Amino acid sequence: MAMQAGLEERYFITALARGLEVLGCFRVADKGLSNQQIAERCGLPKSTITRITYTLTRLGYLAQDANHKYVLGTATLRLGSTMLQGLDIRELARPMMQALADSTGTTVAIAVRDRLSMIYVDVCRSTAALSLSLQVGARLQLAASAIGRAYLAKASEAERQEILSRSRELDDTVSDSMQQGVARALHDEAEFGCATSFGEWQQDINGIAVSFMPISGGQRMSINCGGPSSSISQEYLLDEVRPRLIAIARRLES
C-alpha cells in the first residue's frame, strides 16, 4: 500500500495542481480577485500566486479587469463548454425537470460532485416569483445540501471514505459536518428514498434530492427540487413532489 501511494505521488504535479486550485477558487458572485485574496483562498504564499496568475493570464485562463483584479478568462469557457456538451443526459432531463418545476412552483437542478461540493450543471425554475435564483455553475455544500446528501447516500463506501478523508484534511468543523451529513444521508435514504435538507443548507430553503447513474454513462449525478420554506413546505416536498422526483431519477438511469 505504501509503495502504491509513493508511486501515485511521483505522478502528482504540484505546480499544475496549484494552477487548477487557483482557477477553482473563483465563485459566481466574485467581481474580481487580487493576488492576496486568491492566496488566502488557496492557502498559498502571495509570491507563488503572483507567478501562477501571471502564467494563467498569459494563457487566457485569467484576465484582469479595470481595477487590475483577476477574473476567469475566455479559455476557461472552452473547458466548461466541452464538459457540459458531454453531459448528454441534460437533453433527456430538461423537459422533465421543467415540467416538474412548472407544476410545483419549485426550482429543479442536476449536479455533479467536485471534491466537497456539488456543482449545478443544469437548472430549471418555475415562473413563481419566489423560485430560487441559482445558476449553472453554482456550488452547494456536499454535507448540508439535499443534492449533496443524495450523492453521499448512493456513493460507494470507498468513495464516502475518500470524501471523509478529504474533509479531515481541512479542519475539525468540516470533518464533523461531513460525518453528520453522511449519517443524515443514509438515514433519509432508508426512510424516505431520497435526501432532505430543510433549512440546513440555507435557513429559509427546503429541498429534497435523489442520486442516479446517467443512462448515457459518466459520473454519478443528483437531481433536486426545492424552494423557499415560506411557500414550499417539508410536507409538500415529501408527500407531493418526492414520488415524481424519484420517478424522474429512475427514468434518467434506465
N, C-alpha and C positions, 0 to 999 in steps of 0.2 A: 504493500500500500504506500509506504513512504517513498519507494523507488518510483512508483507511478506518479505520485504527487510532484516529486522532483522533476520528472520528465515533463509534466504538464507546465511547470513553472518555466522551464527552458524555452517553451514556445510562447510565453507571455511577453508581449512587447509593451513595456511600461509607458514609453513615450506616446504610442498610439492610444493606449488606454486613457491617458491623461487628456489627450486631444478630444476623444469621444466624450469624456466626462464633462469637458467644457461645453461642448455642443448640447449635451443633455441637461445642463443646469438652467437653460433658458426656459421660462414659463410663459404661458399665454398672456398674462397680464403685464409682463415686463415691457417697459418703454425703451429700454437700453440699459446696459450694464457696464460699469467701469471695470478695469482690471482688478481693483481692490474688491469690488463686490463679487466678481467671479472667483477670486482667490478664496474669499470667505465661504462661498457656497461649495467649492470643491475641496476645501481644506488643504490647499497647496500654497507655497510661497508666491508672493506677487511677482517676483522676478521670473519664476517659472511660467506663470500665467501670461506674462508680457510676451515671452517668446512664443508661446502657443497661440495666443490671439493674433500675433503678427503673421505667423505661418498660415493660420486658418483664413485670415483676411486676404493674404496673397492668393490663396487657392479658391476664394469665393464662397467659403463656407460661413464666413462672418463678414459684416460690413460695419462701417462707422456712420453714425447719424450726425446731424449738425452740431451736436454737443460733444462729439468725439467719443460717444459711448457705443458699445458694440451691440449689434442686433444680428439675428441669423441672416445669412446671405442667400442668394438665389440658388447656389449649388446644393443647399440642403433640400430645396424643393424637389430636385431631381430624385433624391433618395426617398423622400416621403411619397412622391407620386408613384414611383416604381413599386414601393411596398404596398400602397393602397390598391393599385391596379392588380396586384397579385391576389388580393382578397376577393375572389370570385363570389364568395358566399354573400357578400353585400348585395349583389344584384338579386339574389333569391330572397334575402331577408327584408329588403327595404319595403316592398308592398305590404308585407305582413306587419312590419313594425309601424308603418304609417297608419294602417287600418286600426291597430290597437291603440295608438296614441290618439287618433281622432275620436274613437268611440268611448275612450275612458278619460279623456282630458288630461293625459299624462305626457311625460317625455319617455321615449324608449330609445335605448342605445345598446350597441355591442362594443366590446372592448377586448384587448389582448393584454397579457401581463408584460411588464417591463420592470424587472427586479422586484422592488417592493411596492410597485404601483400598478394600476390598471389604466390603460390609455384608450380613450374613445376612438374608434375608427369609423363609426357611423352613428348619426343621431337623427331621430325623427321626433318632432314635437307637435302637439295639438295646437289649435288656434286659441286655446284658453289663454287669457291674459296672464295667468299666474304660472304658466308652464316654465320649466327650468330652462336657463339660457346657456347651458354648457355646450361647447362646440367640439368638433372633431379635433383631437389632439389634447383634450383636457385630461389631466391626471387625477385619479382618485386613489385614496389610501387603500391598500390591499386588505388591511386588517379591519378597518372601520366601515367601509362601504359595502352595500349589498352585492355589488358586482364583483368586488374583490373576494368577499366571503364565499360566493358561489364558486369561484375558481378554486379557493382553498379546499372546499368540501370535496371536489372531484379530482383534485390533483393527486398524483401518486404519492405514496408515503415517502419515497425518496425525494420527490420534488418539494414536499412540505418540509422535510428536514433541511433541504438546501435553503429554503426561504427562511426558516428559523435561524439557521446558521448565519445568514446574511444579516438578519436583524440583530443578532448578538454582537456582531462586529461594530455596530453603531453605538448604542447605549442601552442601559437597563430599561429605560422608559419605552423605547421602540421594541425591545425584546419582549417585555411584559405585554405590551399591546398586541404584538403578533401572536403570542401564545393564547391570549384571550380570544383573538379573532379566529384562530384555528378551532378552538374549543366551541365557540359560538357557531361557526360554520358547520361543524359536524353535527351539533345538536339540532340546528334548524333544518338541515338536510334530512335528518332522520324523522323529525316531527312534521315538517311541512312539505318536504320535497323541493324546497327552494331555500335561498338565503334571504335574510331580512336585515334591515338597518332602519330603525325607527328613531330618528333624532340623534343617532350616534355618529354618523359621518358629518352631518351638519344638523344643528339643533332643530331647525324648522323643516327638515326634509324627511319624508318617508319613502322607502323603496324596497323592492324585492328583486331577486335575480336568480337566474338558472345558468349553469355552465353546460357547454356542449362541445363535441369534437366535430368540426365542419365536415359535411359530406364531400366537399371539394378537396379535403386534405389540409395539411398545415397544422398550426399550433392550436391548442385549446383556446376557446373564447368563452365569454359570458355575455348574456343579454339581460338588461334590467328594465324596470318600469317604475316610475315614481313621480313625485311632485311635492309641492308644499303641503305640510301637515295640516294647514288651515283648510284645505279643500280635498286632500287625498288622505283618508284615514287608514289606519292599520287594518281595520276590519274590511274595508272596501278592497284593499290590495289583496288580502288573503282570501276573501270569500268570492270576489267577482273577477279580479284580474289574474290571480295565480293560475287557475286552470288554463286560461288562454295563453299565458306566457310559457307555461310548461309545454303546451301543445306546439307552440312556435319553435321552441328549442328542439323538440323531438323531430319536427319537420326539417330543421336545418341539419340534422345529423343522420337522417335516414334516406 
